[in-house]
């Protein structure tokens, strides 16, 4: 068993920012970060667009950013949370820059602000098209300078330790005492006992297979919190990014940043028609839900597998300067952006719901906090405004740090039993895990995608029940592996998305059910 004052699960912007702040504030206390891949692998690393912050007060204002966020959220945002997050933005950005993060500047030496779909003004701070990677680099460097932080790479958090694990524990009390963790290299499972635990484990994109997320985005934090009986909310609001690079083979999708449309690119169908003006007055700069649904409608109308993003009319030197990664990635697929249209298709991108938290990041389970994409703060409502996610993570990491600086949590006085895997064997049938995963992802794409219906959702439940039963049998019989745990977590996530989709009786933001359309 390891012990820590603060346990952090996840090494993206949310978990790292919080860890740096709490470790610097309490140098005599121990912070343990658990991350299932390399220390720098997270959804943060793949955030291309940037961070939305109001800086140009002459043309922009907090009021405009707040209004843009509320419009995108389609009436389901918590307005107090939106105001708080937007107003804290400049200070959180200032901290990042002080820590060494580099952002693009214009000829006068001011921050070069971009514009994306749903934004009324230029307010996106960016580092070329690799903003997330720059933020991740800055935070990892900071973490490695702090001796009271231990970062355990290639360690998988299996489950939270709660009252129901404790002999004689009160089943009605919801308290978290830490987590059971798998060392992926040795296969050993051990306990980390902690005064407080922060879930900062990222998104759920791999539940759909076709996703802009890295392969680690399997919803682990939300699934663990769900099994610990924490409140989970708004899981039906899965945001699909409108423009992922279409690839005939393979399921990993490369993101073509929304900022490319902000730069002036057009969406065209196979016949070359620019179709977005037919769907929304904002055309290509409409919010993500509108653009994704419009592309989906165009593809279904023509029976096509993708549409195109046309950049050929743009200032190409400016394009290469702003989007060097995208330009070179397209070239690697024999797409010359100067003369070729980029084939694109919507892909699962961001979860607007998740573990319900208050303004201090507290969940409904005592000692358990959540931050970043795995949390549901009320900022995004039914649809996240572009580039609000890095902002949200930074603000809530600070809020949790501030709360724990003012409220001390004592070391839990409980005896935690060791992980018991007696009677299990090493799973030889890895093909069963892969088959179940492919079945789950196909089910979610076909029945629980951009456009849903009650019939599809109910059919999805029946199919999911079969997959669930097979995987639970395998889980009980097998020694724990990360891939088996991820599959089990994704099944939990699918169950939550489908169940909460059926409960929603009106279409809002990123959620669209054909049966909710009034005839």
N, C-alpha and C positions, 0 to 999 in steps of 0.2 A: 504494500500500500504506500502511495505517496500522499502527502498532505500539502495543501496550499491555502493561503488566505483567499486567493482569487483564482478560480478556474475559468479559462476561456476556451470555448470550442469553436475553432475557425480562425483563419489567418488572412482575412480580407481587410478592407479599410475599417470596418466596424470593430472587429476584434483587436486589430493592431493599434488603432488610435486609442481605444479604451485602455489597453495594456500599457502603452507608453505613459499615459497620463497617471494611471493609478500607481505604476511602479516608481515614477518620479516623485509623486506625492508621498509615498510611503516606502522609502528605500530599505527599511528593515522588514518589510513584509514580502511574502513570496507569491509570484504570479506564475502559473503554468498555462501555456498555450498548447492545445492539442490540435493538430491538423493532419488530415489523412493522406496528404500528398507531400510534395516539396513545400518548403516554408513560403515560397513566393507564388504558389499556385492557388488561384481563387477566381471568383467571378470579377472581382475588382480589376484584375490584370487585363481583362478583355474589354473593359469599358472604353470605347473609342471616343465618343462624342465629347464629354467633358462634364463640367459642374456648373449648374445654373446659380449665378450670384448677381445681385443688383449692385453695380459699381458706377455706372454712368448715370448719375442723378439728374443730369440735364434732360436726358431723353427718357430714361427709365425711372422706375420707382418701386418701392416695396408693394404698393397698392396694385400696380400692374402685374407683378410676378404672382402675387396672391390671387388675383382675379384669373390669370391664366391657369394656375393650378386648380382652382375651383371649377373652372369650365371643363378642363380635362377630366376631373374627377366626377363630373356629371351628377352633382348634388349629394354625393356620399362622402365627401371629405369632412373631417373635423376642422371647422374653420379656425378654432383657437390654435390647433396644432399647426395648421398651414401658416398662420401669422407668425407663430413662434419660430418655426424652422426657417422661413424666408428672412426674417429680421436678424437671425443669428448667423446667416450665411457669410457676410463679409468678415466677421471675426474668426470664424472657423477656417476660412480661406487664408487669412493673414497668418494663422498659426502654421498651416501647411507650408507656406512660403518661408516662414522663419525656420522651419525644420529642414529646409533645403529643396523643396519641390520646385521644379522649373516649369513655367507656363509661357506660352507664346506671347510675344510683344509685337506691337506695330512699329512703324518707322520712328515714332516719337518716343518710344520706350514705355508706352502704356500697354496694359494687358490687351491683347487682341481678342475681342469678344465676338463669338459666333452666334448664329441664330438657327433654331431647330423648330420642327413641327410643333404647333400649339403655343409657341412663344410670340408675343407681340413686339418684342424688342431684342436687340443684340445683347445677350447677357451670359453666353456660354464661355467659361474659361477653359482653355484646352492646352494640351501639349501635343501638337500635330494631331495624329489620329491614334495616339497611344497614351491618352490621359491616365487611364486606370493603371497602366504599367508604371508610369512615372510616380504616381501616388504610392503604389505598392513598393517600389524601389526605395522611396524616401522613408517609409514607415519601417520596412525590414531593417534598413541601416540603423534607424533609431533604436529599434528593439534590441539589436545585437550589441549595442553600446551599454545596455542596462544589465548589471550583474544579477539583479533579483528577478529577472525573467528567464524561465526555462521554456524553450520552444521544442516540443516533441513532434518532429516531422514523421510521416509514415506511421502515425498512430490514429486508430479509428475509434471514435466514441460510439460504443454499442448502445448503451441505454443510460438514462439518468438514474441515480440511486434515490429512491423516495421512500416514504413511510411503508409501502407495502413490501419492501425488501427487508425491513427491520423486524426482528422477532419481537412480538408484542406491540408493534407500532399501531397507532390509531389510523385505521383505514380511511376515516373521514377527514383527517388532516392532510393537506397537500403541502409537503415540505420536501425540498431537494437538498441532498447531502453531498452531491458530487456526481461522479459518473464511473461506469465500468468501461475500460479502455483496452483495445486490442493492439498489441505491438505487431504490426503487419509483417515484420521481417522474422521475428522469432515465433510468432503464433501465441505468445503468452498473453493472458488476460489478467489485468490487475485493476485495483480501485484507486481513484483519486478522490480523496476526501477534502472538501472545501467549505469555507465559510459561506461563499457565494459562488454561483455558477452563471456565466454569461454564454448564451447561445448566439453565435455570430457565424452561422454555418452556411449562409448563402441560399441559393435558389433551388428550383425544382425542374429545370428545363429538360433534363434527360428522361423524365417521365414520358415525354412526347417523342424522344428520339431525334426528330428534326428540330434542332435548337441552336441558338447562337451561344449557348453556355458551354463551358468545358465539361468533360466527362465526369467531373467530380460533383456536378450539381444534381444531386439525387434526393434533395429534400430531407436530409438526415435530421437536422435540428427540429423541423416542424413535426416530423414523425415521432421523434423521441419525446417532444413536449406533449404531443397528442396521447401517447401511451402513458405519460405521467399525469394525464387528466387536466392539463392546462387548457385554457379556452383558445380555440382556433377559429378564426373568423375570416370571411370574405375570400375563401379559397376558389370560388367560381371565377374570380377576376384574374385570369391568366392573360398577361399581355403578350401578344404576338408581334414581333418586330416585322414591319412590312417588307423590308428589303434584305434578306439573306441571299448570298450568292447561291444560285441554283446549280447543283451538281447531280449528274445522272447517277453516279456511284457514290456510295458512302452516305452517312447520315450526319456527320459533323458539318455544320453550316457556318461559313465565314460571314461575319456581319459587314454589310455595307452601310456605314454610319448614316443616321438621319441628317447629319450635318452636310452630307453630299447634296441632299435635296434642299437644305438651307442655302447651299452654295449656288443653287439654280438648276439642278438636274431635273429632267422630266420623266414621268412614267408613261410608257407607251405599251399598247397591246401588240400582238403579232403583226397586225396590219399597219402598224406605225401610228395609230391614232393616240394622241395624248388624251387619256380618258378621265383623269382626276377632276378637271373642271365640271364634268357631268355629275359628279357626286357631291362636291362641296365647293363653296366659294373660295376657300383657302387653297384649293387645288392640292399640289404636292405638300404644302405646309399644314394640311389638316392634321389633327391629332392621330396617334398611332392606330387607335381602334377604327377610325373612319377609313384610313388608308388601307389597313389590312383587310377590312370587310369589302372595300371597293375592289382590291386586287382579287380577292376570293371570288367576288361576283363576276369579274371579267374572265377569270380562268374557267369558271363553271359555264359561262355563257358560250365560250369558244371551245370548250373541251381541252384547254391547254394546261400544261404542267407548270407554267411560269409566265411572267411578263418581263418587260425590259426597263432598265434605267438608262436614259440617254444623257450622256455628259459631253457629247461631241461638239456642242455649241459653246462650251465653257472656256474661260481663260485657262489653257492647259498648264501653263507655267505655274499659275496660282493654284491649280488643282494638285499638281505634283508637290508643291510646297506644303499644302494643307493636309494632303492625304497620301503620303508616300507609301504607307503600308498597303492601303487599298489598291493603289496604282500597280505596285509590284506584285501583289497577290493575283490580281486580274491577269497580268502578263504571264504569271506562272501557269494560268489556265488558257493561255493563248488568246486572251481578250485584251486588245489594245484599246484602252478607254478613249484615245484620241479619235478613233474612227469606228469602233465597235460598240454596240449597245451591250450593257451588262445584264445577263439573265438573272432575275431575282424572283424570290418566292417568300411568303411570310413563314416565320419559324418561331417556335415558342421562345420567349425572351425574358420575361420578368413576372414574378408573382406579386400582385398588389396586396393580397391578403397574407395571412400567416398567423403567428403566435400573437394573440392580443396583448398589448402592453399599454401602460399609462405614459404620461409625459416623462417619467423617470425610468422608462424601460422595464418596469416591474411587470411580471406575468401574474397570473392568478395562482401560481405555486410559490410558496414562501421560499426565499433565498435564491429564486431563479429569475434571471433577467434575459432579455432578448434584444438584439439590435441588428440593423441591416435588413437584407432582403427576407430573411426568415421571419421578421417581425411584422405585425400589422399595427401601425401607429395611428392611422387615420389621415395621414398626409395625402396618400394617393387616391383614396376613394375608389371609384370604379375603374380608374384608368390613370396610370402614372404619366405625369408630364415629363417629357424628355429631359434628361440630365438632372433630375431631382433626386436620384438615388444616392449618388456620392454625397450630395448635400445632406440628405436625411441621415445617412450613416455617421457622418462627422458630427452632426448636431446631437444625435441620440447617444453616441459614444461619450460625448462631453456631458450630457445630462446625467447619464448613469454614473460616470466618474464623480460628478459634483454631488450627487445624492449619496454615494457610498463614502465620500469624504466627510460628509456631515452625519452619516448614520452608520455606526459600527455594528457589524454582524459577528457574533461570537462563534468560536470553533464549535461545531456540532458534537454534542456529547452522546454519541450513539456508537454501537458496535455494528459495523457493516459486514455482513457475511461475504466470504469469497465467492467468486463466480463458480457455479457448479455446472460442469459439463460431463458428469459421469454418465456412462452408457452411450455416449455419442462417438461417431467415427468420422474420419476425414472424408468429405464428400468426393467420391471418385467420378460421379456423374456430373461433371461441369457442364455438359451439354444441356442438362435439365435447367440449370440456371440461365444459360444463354437463350434457350428456347422460351422459357417463361418471360424473360425480359423482352424478347422480340414480340411476343404475343401481347404483352402489356402495352408496349409502345404503339403497336399497330392499332390496338383497341382505342387508345387515347386519341390518336390522330384521326381515326375514322369516325368515332362516335362523340368525342368530347373536344372538338377543335374550335375553329373561329366561329362557325355557325352550328348551333346545336338544336336539338328537338327533344321533346319528352320521350318519344319512341326510341331514339338513339341512346338517350341517357339510361333508360330502363333496360335496354338490351345490354348496354355496357356493364350495368350492375351484375347481370346474370353471368356474363363472361368473366368479370372480375372475381366473382365468388369462386369460380372453378380454379382460377390461377392462385387465389389466396389459400385455398385448401391444400393444393399441391405444395406450395412454398412453405406453409406452416408445418406440414408433415416433414419436409426436408430439413427445416430449421430445428425441429425437435430431435431429429436423428443425427444431425451432423455437428462436427466441431465448427466453431465460428470462423467464417472468412469474411473479408470486407465485401466481396461481391455478393455474397448471400445476404448480408445485412443491408446492403444498398437496395437490393431487389425487394426485400421485405419493407424497407422504408418507402420505396416508390409505390408499392401496393397500398400502403397507408395513405399516401398523398393522393393517389388516384381515387380511393374511396372518399376522401374529404372533398375533392373537386367535384366528383359526380353527385354526392349527397347534397352539397350546398348549392350546386347548380339546379337541382330539382326543387329546392326550397325557394329559389328566387322566382317570383312571378311577374317581374317586369324587367325589360331590357335596360341595362345601364352601362355606359362606358364600354369596356372591353367585353362585356357579356351580352351575347345575342342568341336568343332562343326563338326559333320560328313560331312556336306555339304561343309566345307571349305577345305577338303582333296583333293588335286589335283589328278585326275585320270589319 
